Amino acid sequence: MAKRLKITQVRSSNDSIQKQKRTLQALGLRKMHQTVTHKDTPQIRGMISKVRHLVEMEEE
């Protein structure tokens, strides 16, 4: 069974650059403390690494 990642936005994207804001939107995060789940793929891991200062991640 494929692993799932639980991603929560913990910091605001107000002072972030536009590229990071678009990455958060692509992950499905729109507001603070919102949580989404995604399959553990290299693409999702790469997106998380670009906004790692704004999100928390845990494996399910």
C-alpha positions in Angstrom: 0.0 0.0 0.0 1.3 3.5 -0.9 2.2 5.8 1.9 0.1 8.9 2.5 1.5 12.3 3.6 -0.5 14.6 5.9 0.4 18.2 5.2 -0.7 21.1 7.4 0.0 24.8 6.7 1.4 26.3 10.0 2.6 29.7 8.8 1.1 32.4 6.7 2.0 32.9 3.1 1.6 36.7 3.2 5.3 37.6 3.1 6.2 34.7 0.8 7.2 35.1 -2.9 4.6 34.3 -5.5 6.2 31.0 -6.5 5.7 29.7 -2.9 2.1 30.9 -2.8 1.4 29.0 -6.0 3.1 25.9 -4.6 0.8 26.0 -1.5 -2.2 26.4 -3.8 -1.1 23.4 -5.9 -0.8 21.3 -2.7 -4.4 22.3 -1.9 -3.6 24.6 1.0 -5.5 27.9 1.1 -5.6 28.9 4.8 -3.8 28.5 8.0 -4.1 25.2 9.9 -5.7 23.5 6.9 -4.7 19.9 6.4 -4.6 17.9 3.2 -3.4 14.3 2.4 -1.5 13.3 -0.7 0.2 10.1 -1.9 3.9 10.0 -1.2 5.5 10.8 -4.6 8.7 12.5 -5.5 6.7 15.4 -7.0 4.8 16.0 -3.8 8.1 15.7 -1.7 9.7 18.3 -4.0 6.8 20.7 -3.5 7.0 20.3 0.2 10.7 20.9 0.2 10.1 24.3 -1.5 7.7 25.5 1.3 9.0 23.5 4.2 9.2 26.6 6.4 5.4 27.1 5.9 4.1 23.6 6.4 4.4 20.6 8.7 4.3 17.1 7.3 3.7 13.7 8.8 3.5 10.2 7.3 0.4 8.1 7.7 
